[in-house]
Each structure stands twice: as structure tokens, then as C-alpha cells.
Amino acid sequence: MSDSRIQNAALRGKIMSADDAAAFVNPGDNVGVSGFTGSGHPKEVPQALARRIEAAAGRGETFRVGLLTGASTAPECDGVLFQVNGVAFRTPYQSDPDCRNRINAGEADYVDVHLSHVAQNAAWGHYGKLDVALIEITAILDDGRLVPSTAIGNNQTWLDLADRVILEVNAAQSARLEGMHDIYSVGLPPHRKPIPVSATADRVGEPYLRVDPKKVVAVVETNCLDRDTKFSEPDENSRRIAGHILDFLQHEVKKGRIPANLLPLQSGVGNVANAVMAGLNDGPYENLTAYTEVLQDGMLDMIRSGKLVCASATAVSFSAKALTDFNANIDEYRKRIILRPQEVSNHPEVIRRLGIISMNGMLEADIYGNVNSTHVLGSRMMNGLGGSGDFARNAYLSIFMTPSTAKGGALSCIVPMVAHVDHTEHDVQVLVTEHGLADLRGLAPRQRARRVIDKCADPRFRPALDDYLARAEKGANGKQTPHLLGEAFNWHLRALRGEPM
């Protein structure tokens, strides 16, 4: 492989194989890796590390590490390390099935945390000492500056905190990514700086990561594509949810509460989110902007059509088709896309200032508007909180969406009381399912309950919810937020026993 992407002579002298680089990771180390929602993660050193861990297990030795990331990575990072039971601790967001299974079996400790908080928590040592930073980049300049890859996440924080740094220089990532990034450090209290982003397109930092070259112990050349994110065509429920949201936004425009080009958009990942973006792309809106975490296919389509004039995120996560288009037209996309550290992309200060329209998925909501984004039936972790809380509490409009039922219609996603609370009713303004949209702004709890049942619940479950609410209003110890505590979780308990709700 050519060394043209490694222009710094001193660091070029540290080029080695992934296996040799993995030898710098010791049992018990905390390793901060790059990567956010399947992009920009290290591709080869984690696999080499997994081989070391597996070999140690064969000798009867324990070899496990702590793993800190930006968000989810991919099978060649999270997956291989969890397959060999090589991770004792993981934070923050994850989505790998092997990772999830180890967490739910109690074989790995998992700290689920708001993404905007991770860098500060790490700097204060709440996750322990950071021993190694393992970061994918696209190039090293002659003066030692690093050209970032397709995800920023917490990369600069890991580079600053780690004792030892391993760099994967990935030639599969376009060299023309250079200039798309905007690296800005907010610092720590009591010397934290304001973030001078007052419009989505504002650039306030520099396009490079920086590292003390004395800390770099290994440079590994790779040529591996990011994970191919699979997006299926939106189903009928996704299209209906998107339609309700689009009608609502048009109503808000007519009321004069948001401008004709809306407000900056934030959207979670998945097919419903892409369906909303497709609807916006086909709609009457022009000159839209986005201030979000992850740029997916739907927003890329909007940039291509000219509907979306600027998008700020911390990572891109595309299907194979979209990634091909992105790389082929990256010079144009670089004019419209800014990738920032997640401490900035998810920062409450900026979210509140810009007046974000936040749209995120959920597992379930209760009749009062509390939302569970993370735990199936109260105890089993799905993926994690991610950045939904960063946006929900601070957005101008906080929207949560889901199909009204799960498990082929056997479970209602609108329940009397959620079995785990990630977003309280105070942070949830709008709930949406395929059946309708419940605008909860300005409503007292019992009014919210009535609207959630009428607008969002599947018709098969509405009579039971109506009955619960009516009996709670008569029998609860207080009328403000009436609950029957002896049966509020009966729906979940029946599901755990395999009985119908």
C-alpha cells in the first residue's frame, strides 16, 4: 500500500501490522475507539485484538478491556470483541447483537449515557483512566495533523486523554473528505467556552484532529469500507407516521410558529426517519437545514435534490448505493455537510439556540407521555439512549414516533405506564404512530392521557386503555396523574408470561 497518505516522516516510521499494533493493548486497559453508527470505526486492529484475547483464553488467561466509543460501531469492532467475551465495560450507545447479548446476560457492564455527556465524563475520570486511543483517520499531514474519517464522535477527546495512540489510516475512505470537518473543543468547567454556532452552516473550529506525536505507538494502513447500513423501503406504517408529521409541520407553518423553511431538523436513525425525509423531499419546503447526529440516506437525497442546503452532524451512515454516490460527488457534498465532535453536535446550548425540530424513535410510550427508548419489557437493553435525550429536552419541537404495536400486533406500544423511563413527560411534546399524532403541548396529565389514547393507540387496545384510565381516575390516590399502582405494569407482566395483553 502506498504511504502517500502518511506524510509525516516520524509517524511513517511507526507503520506496522494490525497484529503488532494490537500488542500495545494490555489486559484491563480502557480503549477509546472511533466510530459512530457504523462509520469511521477502526477495522483491523480490533480483529487483531480479538485474536489475542481468544489466544489468551486458550491458555486459561483472562484478557478483557473497557471499550469507549462515539456510538455503535460494526461487527469488525464491537462484534469481534464481544464474540470472544473480551469486553468487561462498554459505553455509550451500541447496536451489535453480540454486544447486546453479553450486556443482557450480565457478562459486560454497560453505561448508557447521553452522548453529549461522554467526553466530559471521560475527562473527569468517571470511566477510569483511558489507556489507549484507537482512531481511524484518512491521512496524516506532514506537520502531524490528522484528517478525520466519516465519523468524529469523541475522537479528539480520546486522542487527548489516552496514554498510547494507535492510528488506522484507511485508504478506502475518500481523501476528499478533507475540509468537511469542524473540530471545536468546548473545554471543561469552570473554563468552558461558549459554542459560537448560531446557524447550521457556521464553522467555528478547524478541519483536523491533533495528537501529540510522542503518544503515537503504531500506525496501521487499512483499506476497508464502512459498514453497509441496510435500509429497507418504508412500509405502510412508516409512510403513515411520516404523513402525520408532515401534516403537523405544515399546520405549524400556517400558525406562524415555525418559518416556511421549517427549523433545523434532527432525525434519529431507521426507516421511519428516512420516510419522513422522503416526505419532506417531495413536499413544498425549500432551503431546509439539519443539525443532527447522523446523516443518513434520506438527508443525502434531500441535499442532492437541493431541498436541504446544509446539514451538520457528527457522522455519516449510508447504504452501499448512497455511499457510492457520496464518494462520487463528495466535492459538492463537502460544501453542504459539516461533521463535528458529538460534544458539539449534541450540545444543549446549540440545540436550544437553533430551535431544533427533533424526531426520534421509541419502544413505547405511556398515556401521560413518558417514553421508553431503550429497555424491552423493562429489563432487556435494546441499543441505548444515544443522543435522543440531548435533543428532546432542548429542542423547539420534541417528537417521538413508533408503530402502535410490536411483535406482529401482540404488544401495544402505548401502555398505562412505561416499564423504563428515558424521557419524562416534561420532555415529550408530540407522540406519533400510524394511527395519528398527539400534540401534548399545554395539556395537563389527564388531558394528555385522553389525547394519547385517542390519537396514537391501536384501536384494538383503546378499550383497555380507556378502562384503565377511567378506573384510575376513580381509584387512584390523587387526581393529578392517576395510576393504579397495583396493575400499571400488568400489560408487561402478561407479555413476560406469554399471555395476550
PLY file of the C-alpha trace (Angstrom):
ply
format ascii 1.0
element vertex 501
property float x
property float y
property float z
element edge 500
property int vertex1
property int vertex2
end_header
0.00 0.00 0.00
1.29 3.46 -0.85
2.42 5.63 2.03
1.16 8.81 0.32
-1.49 9.33 2.97
1.11 9.33 5.74
3.16 12.42 5.03
4.76 12.88 8.45
8.16 11.16 8.43
8.24 10.35 12.15
4.82 8.71 12.09
5.59 6.95 8.84
8.34 5.23 10.79
5.70 3.72 13.10
3.81 1.83 10.38
3.24 -1.79 11.40
0.77 -4.64 11.05
-2.54 -4.74 12.91
-1.28 -7.70 14.94
1.81 -5.80 16.06
-0.29 -2.73 16.90
-2.75 -4.81 18.95
0.18 -5.85 21.17
0.12 -2.34 22.65
-3.25 -3.14 24.28
-2.94 -4.86 27.65
-5.46 -6.82 29.72
-7.55 -4.41 31.77
-6.89 -1.41 29.52
-9.60 1.09 28.68
-9.64 1.64 24.92
-11.31 4.62 23.30
-12.18 3.84 19.69
-13.51 5.97 16.87
-16.82 5.19 15.23
-20.39 6.37 15.23
-23.37 4.41 13.87
-21.33 2.08 11.69
-18.91 4.59 10.21
-15.38 5.76 10.92
-14.55 2.87 13.26
-11.21 1.02 13.28
-11.41 -2.03 11.04
-8.33 -4.22 11.54
-6.76 -3.67 14.96
-9.94 -4.73 16.84
-9.90 -8.01 14.90
-6.23 -8.50 15.75
-7.01 -7.70 19.38
-9.84 -10.26 19.35
-7.37 -12.90 18.14
-5.04 -12.02 21.03
-7.91 -12.29 23.51
-9.02 -15.63 22.07
-5.47 -16.97 22.26
-5.18 -15.84 25.88
-8.43 -17.62 26.73
-6.99 -20.78 25.17
-4.12 -20.52 27.63
-6.54 -20.10 30.52
-5.78 -16.39 30.90
-8.30 -13.58 31.36
-7.95 -10.76 28.83
-10.74 -8.19 28.81
-10.80 -4.46 28.10
-13.06 -1.49 28.61
-14.45 -0.13 25.34
-15.45 3.53 24.92
-16.79 4.76 21.59
-18.76 7.57 19.98
-21.81 5.37 19.45
-22.35 1.98 17.75
-19.53 0.59 15.61
-19.73 -2.59 13.50
-19.13 -6.36 13.53
-15.39 -5.93 12.90
-15.10 -3.78 16.03
-17.80 -4.33 18.66
-18.81 -7.67 17.20
-15.46 -9.48 17.18
-14.51 -8.26 20.65
-17.79 -9.32 22.24
-17.78 -12.67 20.43
-14.64 -13.62 22.36
-16.01 -12.12 25.60
-13.21 -9.59 25.50
-15.11 -6.54 26.80
-15.75 -6.01 30.50
-17.17 -2.49 30.19
-18.86 -0.61 27.34
-20.16 2.93 26.86
-22.14 4.67 25.34
-24.63 3.61 22.58
-24.34 0.16 20.96
-26.35 -1.91 18.48
-24.32 -5.09 17.90
-26.23 -8.30 18.71
-23.25 -9.99 20.38
-22.67 -6.86 22.45
-26.35 -6.70 23.39
-26.45 -10.38 24.37
-23.40 -10.07 26.64
-24.89 -6.98 28.30
-28.26 -8.64 28.90
-26.58 -11.79 30.22
-24.73 -9.68 32.79
-21.36 -10.58 31.24
-20.42 -6.98 30.44
-21.15 -3.78 32.31
-22.84 -1.17 30.17
-23.20 2.53 30.96
-25.94 4.10 28.87
-25.46 7.86 28.84
-26.45 10.98 26.90
-23.97 11.26 24.05
-23.21 14.90 24.82
-22.01 13.87 28.30
-19.49 11.18 27.35
-16.46 13.38 26.66
-16.85 15.33 29.90
-17.38 12.16 31.95
-14.27 10.64 30.43
-12.21 13.76 31.09
-13.21 13.69 34.75
-12.25 10.02 35.01
-15.70 8.61 35.64
-14.96 5.65 33.37
-11.46 5.18 34.72
-8.14 6.01 33.09
-8.04 5.91 29.29
-5.05 3.81 28.28
-5.33 3.56 24.50
-6.97 5.58 21.72
-7.64 3.60 18.54
-8.76 6.03 15.85
-9.49 5.70 12.15
-8.36 8.64 10.01
-7.94 9.21 6.28
-4.49 10.84 6.24
-1.64 12.26 8.30
-0.31 15.61 7.06
3.38 16.44 7.04
3.02 18.53 10.21
1.27 15.69 12.06
-2.31 16.92 11.81
-4.86 14.16 11.22
-7.55 14.22 8.54
-10.67 12.68 10.13
-12.74 9.90 8.63
-16.51 9.56 8.24
-17.24 10.00 11.94
-15.90 12.44 14.53
-17.68 11.28 17.68
-15.33 11.54 20.68
-12.13 11.13 18.67
-10.36 14.30 19.81
-11.18 13.51 23.44
-9.71 10.00 23.12
-6.57 11.42 21.46
-6.17 13.96 24.27
-6.75 11.57 27.17
-5.05 8.35 26.10
-1.52 7.39 27.12
-0.97 5.47 23.87
-2.45 6.16 20.42
-2.93 3.73 17.55
-3.95 5.22 14.20
-5.63 3.31 11.39
-5.14 5.22 8.12
-7.91 3.95 5.86
-7.30 4.35 2.13
-10.86 3.18 1.38
-12.15 6.47 2.77
-12.13 9.29 0.25
-9.11 11.57 0.52
-11.52 14.35 -0.43
-13.14 14.17 3.00
-10.51 16.72 4.00
-12.23 20.01 4.77
-15.64 18.53 5.67
-14.90 18.50 9.41
-15.11 21.22 12.05
-13.27 20.31 15.25
-14.03 22.58 18.19
-13.28 21.95 21.87
-15.69 23.29 24.47
-13.34 22.67 27.41
-14.31 21.83 30.98
-15.89 23.87 33.79
-15.07 26.43 35.10
-13.30 27.43 31.88
-15.79 26.12 29.34
-16.16 28.28 26.25
-19.42 29.17 24.50
-20.01 27.40 21.20
-20.43 30.21 18.64
-22.74 28.25 16.32
-25.75 30.45 15.57
-26.63 28.86 12.22
-26.31 25.32 10.93
-23.64 26.27 8.39
-21.35 28.04 10.87
-17.83 26.66 11.06
-16.14 27.52 14.35
-13.15 25.18 14.60
-10.58 23.60 12.30
-10.89 20.64 9.90
-8.24 18.47 11.58
-7.68 16.32 14.65
-4.49 16.86 16.61
-2.35 14.42 18.56
0.90 14.55 20.48
3.17 12.51 18.15
5.09 11.14 21.14
1.93 9.27 22.19
1.51 7.51 18.83
2.81 3.98 19.21
1.51 2.48 15.97
0.19 3.45 12.55
-1.72 0.78 10.62
-2.62 1.13 6.96
-6.04 -0.26 6.05
-8.31 -0.35 3.02
-11.75 -1.25 4.33
-15.14 0.28 3.67
-17.51 1.34 6.43
-20.36 -0.95 7.40
-23.03 -1.17 4.71
-26.04 0.23 6.54
-29.15 -1.63 5.41
-32.26 0.44 4.81
-35.43 -1.22 3.55
-38.14 0.62 1.73
-40.52 2.35 4.18
-43.54 0.17 4.95
-47.11 1.42 5.14
-46.88 2.24 8.85
-43.69 4.27 8.31
-45.34 6.21 5.50
-48.38 6.93 7.65
-46.24 8.14 10.55
-44.32 10.36 8.15
-47.58 11.71 6.75
-48.86 12.69 10.19
-45.61 14.52 10.96
-45.62 16.35 7.63
-49.24 17.46 8.14
-48.35 18.67 11.62
-45.36 20.66 10.41
-47.48 22.29 7.70
-50.05 23.21 10.37
-47.30 24.79 12.48
-46.16 26.83 9.48
-49.70 28.06 8.87
-49.99 29.03 12.53
-46.78 31.05 12.22
-45.00 29.05 14.90
-42.24 27.92 12.56
-40.98 29.54 9.34
-41.81 28.32 5.85
-38.43 26.59 5.59
-39.11 24.98 9.00
-36.35 24.93 11.63
-33.16 22.82 11.64
-34.05 19.14 11.56
-32.73 16.38 13.78
-33.68 12.83 12.96
-32.83 9.52 14.56
-31.79 6.51 12.53
-34.03 3.99 10.81
-36.68 3.52 8.17
-39.30 5.77 9.77
-36.78 8.61 9.86
-35.94 8.06 6.21
-39.65 8.01 5.35
-40.04 11.44 6.97
-37.08 12.74 4.98
-38.57 11.33 1.77
-41.83 13.12 2.52
-40.03 16.40 3.15
-38.11 15.92 -0.09
-41.38 15.57 -2.00
-43.10 18.37 -0.07
-43.40 22.11 -0.56
-40.43 23.08 1.60
-37.28 24.77 0.32
-33.98 25.85 1.88
-34.17 23.33 4.70
-31.31 22.74 7.13
-30.36 19.92 9.51
-28.47 19.91 12.80
-28.35 16.26 13.75
-26.13 13.36 14.86
-26.07 11.08 11.85
-26.59 11.89 8.18
-28.50 9.02 6.51
-29.70 8.24 3.01
-32.83 10.37 3.37
-30.96 13.58 4.10
-28.41 12.85 1.38
-31.32 12.60 -1.08
-32.52 15.99 0.12
-29.09 17.55 -0.38
-28.95 16.09 -3.87
-32.37 17.49 -4.75
-31.47 20.93 -3.38
-34.15 20.86 -0.68
-31.56 20.61 2.12
-28.98 23.37 1.80
-26.82 22.46 4.79
-26.50 19.52 7.18
-24.41 19.39 10.35
-23.78 16.02 12.02
-21.08 14.03 13.77
-21.11 11.12 11.30
-22.47 9.84 8.01
-24.07 6.38 7.79
-25.13 5.30 4.32
-26.32 2.31 2.38
-23.92 0.99 -0.26
-25.76 2.85 -3.02
-25.75 6.14 -1.10
-22.07 5.74 -0.14
-21.14 5.29 -3.79
-22.97 8.50 -4.66
-21.43 10.31 -1.69
-17.88 9.40 -2.73
-18.52 10.17 -6.40
-19.87 13.64 -5.62
-18.02 14.43 -2.42
-16.68 17.77 -3.66
-20.24 19.06 -3.89
-21.38 17.40 -0.67
-18.42 18.92 1.19
-19.97 22.34 0.54
-23.19 21.28 2.30
-22.07 18.86 5.04
-20.20 19.64 8.28
-19.03 16.89 10.64
-18.41 17.99 14.25
-17.48 16.33 17.56
-20.57 14.83 19.20
-19.98 17.10 22.18
-20.90 19.93 19.77
-23.43 18.20 17.51
-25.41 17.17 20.60
-24.76 20.18 22.81
-27.84 21.58 24.61
-26.62 25.14 24.18
-26.64 24.89 20.39
-29.80 22.79 20.18
-31.74 25.32 22.23
-30.32 28.29 20.31
-31.11 26.91 16.86
-34.63 25.76 17.79
-34.31 22.19 16.53
-37.22 20.05 15.32
-36.25 16.75 16.93
-37.66 13.42 15.65
-36.66 10.17 17.35
-37.92 6.62 17.63
-39.09 4.91 20.79
-40.01 1.44 22.05
-43.09 2.52 23.97
-44.85 5.50 25.49
-47.39 5.64 28.27
-50.65 7.51 28.35
-49.08 10.52 30.08
-46.26 10.91 27.56
-43.31 9.24 29.28
-41.11 7.45 26.74
-39.03 4.29 26.92
-36.36 4.25 24.20
-34.07 1.52 25.49
-35.45 -1.39 27.53
-37.69 -4.18 26.22
-40.21 -5.13 28.91
-38.35 -3.07 31.46
-35.10 -5.00 31.81
-33.56 -6.05 28.50
-31.40 -3.43 26.83
-32.05 -2.90 23.15
-29.45 -0.38 21.93
-29.25 2.63 24.20
-30.32 6.20 24.73
-27.99 7.71 22.18
-28.49 11.40 21.65
-32.28 11.42 21.80
-32.28 12.94 25.27
-29.82 15.66 24.30
-32.27 16.80 21.65
-35.60 16.03 23.33
-35.06 18.21 26.39
-33.68 21.14 24.42
-35.46 21.07 21.07
-38.11 23.55 20.00
-40.26 20.58 18.96
-39.66 17.19 20.56
-41.31 14.41 18.53
-41.22 10.67 19.31
-42.56 8.10 16.88
-43.22 4.36 16.67
-45.65 1.89 15.13
-48.50 1.42 17.60
-47.84 -2.30 18.11
-44.91 -4.72 18.21
-44.45 -8.49 17.89
-46.86 -8.77 14.99
-49.54 -6.77 16.79
-49.39 -8.78 20.02
-47.92 -5.92 22.10
-49.18 -2.38 22.36
-46.52 0.32 22.23
-48.92 2.65 24.09
-49.20 1.36 27.66
-50.59 2.55 31.01
-47.09 3.12 32.40
-43.75 2.59 30.66
-41.59 -0.06 32.27
-38.48 2.10 31.90
-38.31 5.89 31.57
-35.74 7.53 29.32
-37.67 10.74 28.53
-40.13 12.09 31.03
-43.45 13.63 30.04
-41.84 17.06 30.56
-39.50 16.48 27.59
-42.04 14.94 25.20
-44.20 17.29 23.18
-45.52 15.13 20.36
-46.20 11.38 20.02
-46.88 9.77 16.65
-47.95 6.32 15.48
-49.50 5.19 12.21
-52.92 5.98 13.69
-52.32 9.63 14.44
-50.37 12.41 16.12
-50.88 13.61 19.68
-49.77 17.20 20.28
-49.31 17.28 24.05
-48.18 20.87 24.45
-50.11 22.82 27.05
-52.09 19.82 28.29
-52.47 18.62 31.88
-51.74 14.94 32.55
-55.32 13.64 32.23
-55.79 15.65 29.04
-52.58 14.18 27.69
-53.77 10.67 28.50
-57.03 11.17 26.66
-55.26 12.51 23.59
-52.59 9.79 23.52
-55.21 7.04 23.69
-57.47 8.60 21.08
-54.74 9.56 18.61
-51.93 7.03 18.99
-53.13 3.72 20.44
-54.08 0.85 18.17
-57.91 0.57 18.11
-57.71 -2.98 19.50
-56.09 -1.69 22.68
-58.03 1.54 23.15
-60.90 -0.02 25.15
-58.48 -1.48 27.70
-56.62 1.85 27.98
-59.91 3.72 28.33
-60.95 1.32 31.07
-57.64 1.71 32.90
-57.81 5.49 32.79
-61.43 5.61 33.95
-60.77 3.32 36.91
-57.55 5.18 37.77
-59.42 8.49 37.85
-61.81 6.97 40.39
-59.42 4.87 42.45
-56.02 6.49 42.41
-54.53 8.23 45.42
-54.71 11.62 43.73
-56.23 13.00 40.54
-53.28 14.87 39.04
-51.67 11.85 37.35
-53.98 8.95 38.23
-52.44 5.48 38.24
-53.46 2.14 39.66
-50.08 1.10 41.00
-51.18 -2.47 41.57
-51.81 -3.04 37.88
-49.91 -0.34 35.96
-47.39 -2.94 34.74
-49.88 -5.77 34.17
-49.53 -5.48 30.40
-45.78 -6.05 30.66
-46.19 -8.88 33.14
-48.64 -10.67 30.86
-46.22 -10.27 27.94
-43.42 -11.80 30.03
-45.69 -14.77 30.77
-46.55 -15.09 27.08
-50.16 -14.09 27.66
-52.01 -11.59 25.45
-52.26 -8.00 26.68
0 1
1 2
2 3
3 4
4 5
5 6
6 7
7 8
8 9
9 10
10 11
11 12
12 13
13 14
14 15
15 16
16 17
17 18
18 19
19 20
20 21
21 22
22 23
23 24
24 25
25 26
26 27
27 28
28 29
29 30
30 31
31 32
32 33
33 34
34 35
35 36
36 37
37 38
38 39
39 40
40 41
41 42
42 43
43 44
44 45
45 46
46 47
47 48
48 49
49 50
50 51
51 52
52 53
53 54
54 55
55 56
56 57
57 58
58 59
59 60
60 61
61 62
62 63
63 64
64 65
65 66
66 67
67 68
68 69
69 70
70 71
71 72
72 73
73 74
74 75
75 76
76 77
77 78
78 79
79 80
80 81
81 82
82 83
83 84
84 85
85 86
86 87
87 88
88 89
89 90
90 91
91 92
92 93
93 94
94 95
95 96
96 97
97 98
98 99
99 100
100 101
101 102
102 103
103 104
104 105
105 106
106 107
107 108
108 109
109 110
110 111
111 112
112 113
113 114
114 115
115 116
116 117
117 118
118 119
119 120
120 121
121 122
122 123
123 124
124 125
125 126
126 127
127 128
128 129
129 130
130 131
131 132
132 133
133 134
134 135
135 136
136 137
137 138
138 139
139 140
140 141
141 142
142 143
143 144
144 145
145 146
146 147
147 148
148 149
149 150
150 151
151 152
152 153
153 154
154 155
155 156
156 157
157 158
158 159
159 160
160 161
161 162
162 163
163 164
164 165
165 166
166 167
167 168
168 169
169 170
170 171
171 172
172 173
173 174
174 175
175 176
176 177
177 178
178 179
179 180
180 181
181 182
182 183
183 184
184 185
185 186
186 187
187 188
188 189
189 190
190 191
191 192
192 193
193 194
194 195
195 196
196 197
197 198
198 199
199 200
200 201
201 202
202 203
203 204
204 205
205 206
206 207
207 208
208 209
209 210
210 211
211 212
212 213
213 214
214 215
215 216
216 217
217 218
218 219
219 220
220 221
221 222
222 223
223 224
224 225
225 226
226 227
227 228
228 229
229 230
230 231
231 232
232 233
233 234
234 235
235 236
236 237
237 238
238 239
239 240
240 241
241 242
242 243
243 244
244 245
245 246
246 247
247 248
248 249
249 250
250 251
251 252
252 253
253 254
254 255
255 256
256 257
257 258
258 259
259 260
260 261
261 262
262 263
263 264
264 265
265 266
266 267
267 268
268 269
269 270
270 271
271 272
272 273
273 274
274 275
275 276
276 277
277 278
278 279
279 280
280 281
281 282
282 283
283 284
284 285
285 286
286 287
287 288
288 289
289 290
290 291
291 292
292 293
293 294
294 295
295 296
296 297
297 298
298 299
299 300
300 301
301 302
302 303
303 304
304 305
305 306
306 307
307 308
308 309
309 310
310 311
311 312
312 313
313 314
314 315
315 316
316 317
317 318
318 319
319 320
320 321
321 322
322 323
323 324
324 325
325 326
326 327
327 328
328 329
329 330
330 331
331 332
332 333
333 334
334 335
335 336
336 337
337 338
338 339
339 340
340 341
341 342
342 343
343 344
344 345
345 346
346 347
347 348
348 349
349 350
350 351
351 352
352 353
353 354
354 355
355 356
356 357
357 358
358 359
359 360
360 361
361 362
362 363
363 364
364 365
365 366
366 367
367 368
368 369
369 370
370 371
371 372
372 373
373 374
374 375
375 376
376 377
377 378
378 379
379 380
380 381
381 382
382 383
383 384
384 385
385 386
386 387
387 388
388 389
389 390
390 391
391 392
392 393
393 394
394 395
395 396
396 397
397 398
398 399
399 400
400 401
401 402
402 403
403 404
404 405
405 406
406 407
407 408
408 409
409 410
410 411
411 412
412 413
413 414
414 415
415 416
416 417
417 418
418 419
419 420
420 421
421 422
422 423
423 424
424 425
425 426
426 427
427 428
428 429
429 430
430 431
431 432
432 433
433 434
434 435
435 436
436 437
437 438
438 439
439 440
440 441
441 442
442 443
443 444
444 445
445 446
446 447
447 448
448 449
449 450
450 451
451 452
452 453
453 454
454 455
455 456
456 457
457 458
458 459
459 460
460 461
461 462
462 463
463 464
464 465
465 466
466 467
467 468
468 469
469 470
470 471
471 472
472 473
473 474
474 475
475 476
476 477
477 478
478 479
479 480
480 481
481 482
482 483
483 484
484 485
485 486
486 487
487 488
488 489
489 490
490 491
491 492
492 493
493 494
494 495
495 496
496 497
497 498
498 499
499 500
